[in-house]
């Protein structure tokens, strides 16, 4: 467990366990801080806690979303108290019901926009505090106090053992590039890949690629990089994968072992160079460039050999040039990652900050 806490990679691999522990400990604190000392309506502290941080895992989205959820909870508590006071002054339940419905409609309007969390939690907390407008003022105040306690505990624990989305993003790309290197080498080494295996491999890579996209907003906040640059990296990654899929379903895979061996004899050095670069990028992302596994600063790939292409049978010239396009996309991916390397290399950035 100590290793999982201190090592970024192990924290990434045990992210669900760490998040569960964080929320569980926060729940225990909320119980002891309210129900444990017989504070009335203490359950709402725990409910608020779960609403605020129950689904927040990455450091990049905790800062904004926890603040949004806290703001919505406070606003809802204020409206709930206001409704209780109005009901006690007017004694009109129909008026209270109409106002609650209007407020819920307004919150629903904001709930489907950029302020979704604030709008949704405003309406929820209003109902928690006010009930249907028939709660007593002391009940509303106790529930408001419990909501505030839940917010404080949630915010305190939201920054405990956070998992940086940047690590998940880096390790996800690294895993995909290692798989791409393995598939590319296997495609051109005379070893056939069945359709069932292809579906299995590419489905796993595509699934991870989709997960990487969901991380990008949090990554952009954590490393202070425009999301457009991360989108470009995502696009290049997708291009590499598309080229591999075309190679896997092209004429090369329909050829016999002898023909593919002849193809590999012409293109072997290029394939090995692309494979080495894919693995170097994966190692750089996995360990950080501060180690000797760093991403090459200059391209190690040779330019296309027209003579070698012309010596190939016509049906194999297409795969050759497709392989060249794949190599270009891999090299551009290397360049884009190097451009933002000082940002995504959190390990080196942290050491620099400590020295300063």
C-alpha positions in Angstrom: 0.0 0.0 0.0 2.9 2.4 0.8 4.3 1.7 -2.7 0.8 2.4 -4.3 0.7 5.7 -2.5 4.2 6.9 -3.3 4.6 5.6 -6.9 2.6 7.4 -9.6 2.3 4.3 -11.7 1.1 2.2 -8.8 -1.3 4.9 -7.8 -2.6 4.8 -11.4 -3.0 1.0 -11.2 -4.7 1.2 -7.8 -6.8 4.3 -8.5 -10.1 2.8 -7.6 -8.8 1.4 -4.3 -7.3 4.7 -3.3 -10.5 6.6 -4.3 -12.6 4.2 -2.3 -10.3 4.6 0.7 -10.5 8.3 0.5 -14.3 8.4 0.3 -14.6 5.8 3.0 -12.4 7.7 5.4 -14.3 10.9 4.7 -17.6 9.1 5.4 -16.2 7.9 8.7 -15.1 11.5 9.7 -18.5 12.9 8.7 -20.3 10.3 10.9 -18.1 11.0 13.9 -18.4 14.7 13.4 -22.2 14.6 13.3 -24.0 11.5 14.4 -21.2 10.6 16.7 -21.9 13.7 18.8 -25.7 13.4 18.4 -25.9 16.3 16.0 -29.5 16.4 14.7 -30.0 15.3 11.0 -26.3 14.2 10.7 -27.1 12.0 7.8 -27.2 15.0 5.5 -23.6 15.6 6.2 -22.7 12.2 4.8 -25.1 12.7 1.8 -23.5 16.0 1.0 -20.1 14.5 1.3 -20.9 11.8 -1.3 -22.5 14.3 -3.6 -19.5 16.6 -3.6 -16.6 14.1 -4.0 -18.1 10.6 -4.5 -17.5 10.7 -8.3 -14.4 13.0 -8.4 -11.2 11.1 -8.9 -8.6 13.2 -10.8 -6.9 16.2 -9.4 -7.6 18.2 -12.6 -11.4 18.0 -12.1 -11.5 18.1 -8.3 -10.6 21.8 -8.0 -13.4 23.1 -10.3 -16.1 20.5 -9.7 -15.8 20.4 -6.0 -16.1 24.2 -5.9 -19.1 24.1 -8.2 -20.8 21.5 -6.1 -20.1 23.4 -2.9 -21.5 26.5 -4.5 -24.6 24.7 -5.6 -25.1 23.2 -2.1 -24.7 26.5 -0.3 -27.1 28.2 -2.7 -29.7 25.5 -2.3 -29.4 25.6 1.5 -30.0 29.4 1.4 -33.1 29.0 -0.9 -34.4 26.2 1.4 -34.2 28.4 4.5 -35.8 31.2 2.6 -38.7 29.0 1.6 -39.2 27.9 5.3 -39.2 31.5 6.4 -41.8 32.4 3.7 -44.0 29.5 4.7 -43.9 30.5 8.3 -44.8 34.1 7.4 -47.5 33.5 4.8 -48.8 30.1 5.9 -49.6 29.3 2.3 -48.4 25.9 1.1 -49.7 26.4 -2.5 -47.4 29.5 -2.8 -44.5 27.5 -1.4 -45.1 24.7 -3.9 -45.3 27.1 -6.8 -42.1 28.8 -5.8 -40.3 25.5 -5.3 -41.4 24.3 -8.8 -40.3 27.6 -10.3 -36.9 27.3 -8.7 -36.6 23.7 -9.8 -37.4 24.7 -13.3 -34.7 27.4 -13.3 -32.2 25.0 -11.8 -33.0 22.5 -14.6 -32.3 25.2 -17.1 -28.8 25.6 -15.8 -28.3 21.9 -15.1 -28.0 21.1 -18.8 -25.5 23.8 -19.4 -21.9 24.6 -18.4 -23.1 25.2 -14.8 -24.8 21.8 -14.6 -23.4 20.8 -11.2 -24.4 24.1 -9.6 -27.9 24.0 -11.0 -28.6 20.4 -10.1 -27.2 20.6 -6.5 -29.1 23.8 -5.8 -32.4 22.1 -6.4 -31.4 19.0 -4.5 -30.2 20.9 -1.5 -33.2 23.1 -1.5 -35.4 20.0 -1.0 -33.1 18.6 1.6 -33.3 21.8 3.7 -36.9 22.8 3.1 -38.6 19.5 2.5 -41.9 20.6 0.7 -41.8 23.9 2.6 -43.2 22.3 5.7 -40.0 21.9 7.7 -39.5 23.9 10.9 -36.9 26.6 10.8 -34.7 24.8 13.4 -34.8 21.6 11.2 -33.7 23.7 8.2 -30.9 25.3 10.2 -29.7 21.9 11.4 -29.7 20.5 7.9 -27.9 23.6 6.6 -25.2 23.1 9.3 -24.8 19.5 8.3 -24.6 20.4 4.7 -21.8 22.9 5.5 -20.0 20.2 7.6 -20.2 17.8 4.7 -18.8 20.3 2.3 -15.8 21.1 4.5 -15.0 17.4 5.0 -15.4 16.7 1.3 -13.1 19.6 0.3 -10.5 18.5 2.9 -10.5 14.9 1.6 -10.8 15.8 -2.1 -7.1 16.7 -2.2 -6.0 13.6 -0.2 -4.1 11.1 -2.4 -5.3 12.6 -5.7 -4.7 10.8 -8.9 -3.4 13.1 -11.6 -5.3 12.6 -14.8 -1.9 13.3 -16.6 -0.5 10.0 -15.3 -3.5 8.1 -16.6 -3.2 9.9 -19.9 0.5 9.2 -20.2 0.3 5.6 -19.2 -2.7 5.0 -21.5 -0.9 6.4 -24.5 2.2 4.4 -23.6 0.2 1.1 -23.4 -1.4 1.8 -26.8 1.9 2.6 -28.5 3.5 -0.6 -27.1 0.5 -2.6 -28.5 0.9 -0.8 -31.9 4.6 -1.6 -32.0 3.9 -5.3 -31.3 1.1 -5.5 -33.9 3.2 -3.6 -36.6 6.1 -5.9 -36.1 4.0 -9.0 -36.2 2.2 -7.8 -39.4 5.5 -7.7 -41.3 7.4 -10.6 -39.9 5.5 -13.2 -41.8 3.2 -14.1 -38.9 -0.5 -13.9 -39.8 -3.1 -12.4 -37.4 -6.5 -13.9 -37.6 -9.6 -11.7 -37.8 -10.6 -12.7 -34.3 -7.2 -11.6 -32.9 -7.4 -8.3 -34.9 -10.8 -7.5 -33.5 -9.5 -8.3 -30.0 -6.3 -6.2 -30.3 -7.9 -3.2 -32.0 -10.9 -3.2 -29.7 -8.7 -2.9 -26.7 -6.6 -0.1 -28.2 -9.7 1.8 -29.4 -11.3 1.5 -25.9 -8.3 3.0 -24.3 -8.2 5.7 -26.9 -11.8 6.7 -26.1 -10.8 6.8 -22.4 -7.9 9.1 -23.1 -10.3 11.6 -24.7 -12.4 11.8 -21.6 -9.2 12.7 -19.6 -8.1 15.6 -21.8 -10.0 18.4 -20.1 -8.5 17.4 -16.7 -5.0 16.9 -18.2 -5.2 20.4 -19.8 -6.0 22.0 -16.4 -3.3 20.0 -14.6 -0.4 20.7 -16.9 -1.6 24.1 -18.2 -1.5 23.2 -21.9 -4.2 24.2 -24.4 -6.6 21.4 -25.1 -6.0 21.9 -28.8 -2.5 20.5 -28.4 -3.8 17.4 -26.7 -6.4 17.1 -29.5 -3.6 17.1 -32.0 -1.8 14.3 -30.1 -5.1 12.4 -30.0 -5.6 12.8 -33.8 -2.1 11.6 -34.6 -2.6 8.6 -32.3 -5.8 7.8 -34.1 -4.0 8.1 -37.5 -1.4 5.6 -36.4 -4.1 3.2 -35.4 -6.0 3.7 -38.6 -2.9 2.9 -40.7 -2.3 -0.3 -38.7 -5.9 -1.4 -39.3 -5.5 -0.8 -43.1 -2.3 -2.8 -43.1 -3.9 -5.6 -41.2 -6.8 -5.9 -43.7 -4.8 -5.1 -46.9 -3.3 -7.3 -49.5 -0.2 -8.0 -47.4 -2.2 -10.1 -45.0 -3.6 -12.2 -47.9 -0.2 -13.1 -49.2 1.6 -16.3 -48.5 4.5 -16.6 -46.0 7.2 -16.5 -48.8 5.8 -13.3 -50.3 5.6 -11.6 -46.9 9.1 -12.7 -46.1 10.3 -11.1 -49.3 8.4 -7.9 -48.4 10.0 -7.9 -44.9 13.4 -8.3 -46.5 12.9 -5.0 -48.3 11.1 -3.1 -45.5 12.5 -4.8 -42.4 14.9 -1.9 -41.4 12.1 0.7 -41.7 9.7 -1.5 -39.7 12.3 -2.0 -36.9 13.0 1.8 -36.8 9.3 2.6 -36.4 8.9 -0.1 -33.8 11.9 1.3 -31.9 10.5 4.8 -32.0 7.1 3.7 -30.8 8.7 1.9 -27.9 11.0 4.8 -27.1 7.9 7.2 -26.9 6.1 4.7 -24.7 9.1 4.4 -22.3 9.4 8.2 -22.2 5.8 8.5 -21.3 5.9 5.7 -18.8 9.1 6.8 -16.9 9.5 10.5 -17.8 12.2 11.9 -20.0 14.5 12.4 -17.0 15.5 8.7 -17.3 17.7 7.2 -20.0 14.5 5.9 -21.7 13.8 9.4 -23.1 12.0 10.2 -26.3 14.6 11.0 -29.1 15.1 14.7 -29.7 15.7 14.1 -33.4 13.9 11.7 -35.7 15.7 8.3 -36.0 13.6 7.4 -39.1 15.0 7.3 -42.6 13.3 8.9 -45.6 11.3 6.8 -48.0 13.4 4.6 -50.3 11.8 5.0 -53.8 14.1 2.3 -55.3 13.1 -0.2 -52.6 9.5 0.5 -53.3 9.9 0.0 -57.1 11.5 -3.3 -56.6 8.4 -4.6 -54.8 5.6 -6.2 -56.7 2.8 -3.7 -57.6 0.4 -5.1 -55.0 2.9 -4.5 -52.2 3.8 -1.0 -53.1 0.6 0.3 -51.5 1.5 -1.3 -48.1 5.0 0.1 -48.4 3.8 3.7 -48.8 1.1 3.2 -46.2 3.9 2.2 -43.8 5.8 5.4 -44.7 2.7 7.4 -43.9 2.5 5.6 -40.6 6.1 6.4 -39.9 5.5 10.1 -40.6 2.5 10.1 -38.1 4.6 8.4 -35.4 7.4 11.0 -35.9 4.9 13.9 -35.7 3.5 12.3 -32.5 7.1 12.3 -31.1 7.5 16.0 -32.0 4.2 17.0 -30.4 4.9 15.2 -27.2 8.3 16.8 -27.0 6.8 20.2 -27.4 4.8 19.8 -24.1 7.2 17.4 -22.4 8.2 20.0 -19.7 4.5 20.2 -18.7 3.5 16.5 -18.8 6.7 15.4 -17.1 5.3 16.1 -13.6 8.2 14.3 -11.9 10.8 16.6 -13.4 8.5 19.7 -12.9 8.1 18.8 -9.2 11.9 18.5 -8.7 12.4 21.9 -10.5 9.9 23.6 -8.2 11.5 22.2 -5.1 15.0 23.4 -6.2 13.6 26.9 -6.9 
